């Protein structure tokens, strides 16, 4: 996809403002060029910088070249907790104003005080769909999300890059305001133990990996906010976190809804080597077998057929990937052979680097990449374009 943040940085620069009319035109022209070159849509991350600087006009301008293509404007909402309903409405308005299809990335209602919003988020999406807007979303089967540790801090505090962010943390005039907003974030999650350090850039901070902030603070007899500041400052804003903020009921609700697809929101990791560092979110290893085992077989949330469609044919159709996601004549031979009675995830939040069980064979583009549970060393992958 064409990243809106990349477009904004390239055209607008680091000025910390929305694009002007002329800049919006340049950004739209770049999107048009990228779509012709094979991009499968436009993505935005409005909770992060520089995406947070964009306004509705800017977002609609970059999405407008997608009108009539069926390719989506896919967005990480501006807010996924206290302002999540307004953030969802903003995303839908981008579609209404631009004419583009809209896809909401990893839809969620984050923080116990916001769980009541989950049915309303689905209702807003259904109403938009009934009104003619092509809208879908994806979600993952966990009650926790993953992001940078700096996401505990307000967007305004992070403006200007790492040096500016760290300087604000040391500025008494701004420090108390930042602290109050961080505490509000913690109260929304419920406790400091809702924040787990997933990774650190510096190995000197490896002692924090896999630990909850509340747990660490107690072990070190340290104020949890002071500990958070120390980690951000000593690691120069490179630490990651897992945040436990969603309800199990809502996870099931989002997974089962007809507008929802299943995603991992994860990365390609391995159980050894440099990609085995830290304690990342278990979704990187367990998302799809977790749905097949826990939510389909054990909890009977949906049929296997429905779940598989949400993982394959539905997302392939959303991205206009011809010949993918279906078993049909002349389609690409991509297959996952699994045992429906045995398939299960093994990755946990404490021990995430574990492969699932019950998946003996995987074929990609007609070549076996996993055979009898072992990697064949084949690398038949291809770049996917509409």
ZIJOKA-V604008 format. One line per field, one symbol per residue. ss: DSSP state (H for helix, E for strand, C for the rest). burial: I if it has 16 or more other ideal C-beta (glycine too) atoms within 10 Angstrom, else O. Layout:
ss=???
burial=???
//
This chain:
ss=CEEHHHHHHHHCCCCCCCCCHHHHHHHHHHHHHHHHCCCCEEEEECCCCCHHHCCHHHHHHHHHCCCCCCCEEEEECCCCCCCHHHHHHHHHHHHHHHCCEEEECCCCCCCHHHHHHHHHHHHHHHHHHHCCCCEEEEECCCCEEEEEHHHHCCHHHHCCCHHHHHHHHHCHHHHHHHHHHHHHHHHHHCCHHHEEEEECCCHHHHHHCCCEHHHHHHHHCCCHHHHHHHHHHHCCCCCEEEEECCCHHHHHHHHHCCCEEECCCCCCCCCCCHHHCCCCCCHHHHHHHHHHHHHHHHCCCCCHHHHHHHHCHHHHHHCCCCCCCCCCCCCCCCEEECCCCCCECCCCCCCCCCCCECCCEEEECCEEEEECCEECCCCCCCCCCC
burial=IIIIIOIIOOIIOOOOOIIOOOIIOIIIOIIOOIIOOOIIIIIIIIIIIIIIIIOOOIIIIIIIIIOOOOIIIIIIIIIIIIOIIOIIIIIIIIIIOIIIIIIIIIIIIIIOOIIOIIOOIIOIIOOIIOOOIOIIIIIIIIIIIIIIIIIIIIIOIIIOOOOOIOOIIOOOOOOOOIIOIIOOIIOIIOOIIIIIIIIIOOOOIOOIIIIIIIOIIOOOOOOIIOIIIOIIOOIOIIIIIIIIIIIOOIIIIIIOIOIIIIIIIIOOIOOOOOOOIIIIIIIIIIIIIIIIIIIIIOOOIIOOOOIIIIIIIIIIIIIOIOOIIOOOOOOIOIOIOIOOOOIIIIIOIOOIIOOIIIIOOIIIOOOIIIOOOOOOOOOOOOOOOO
//
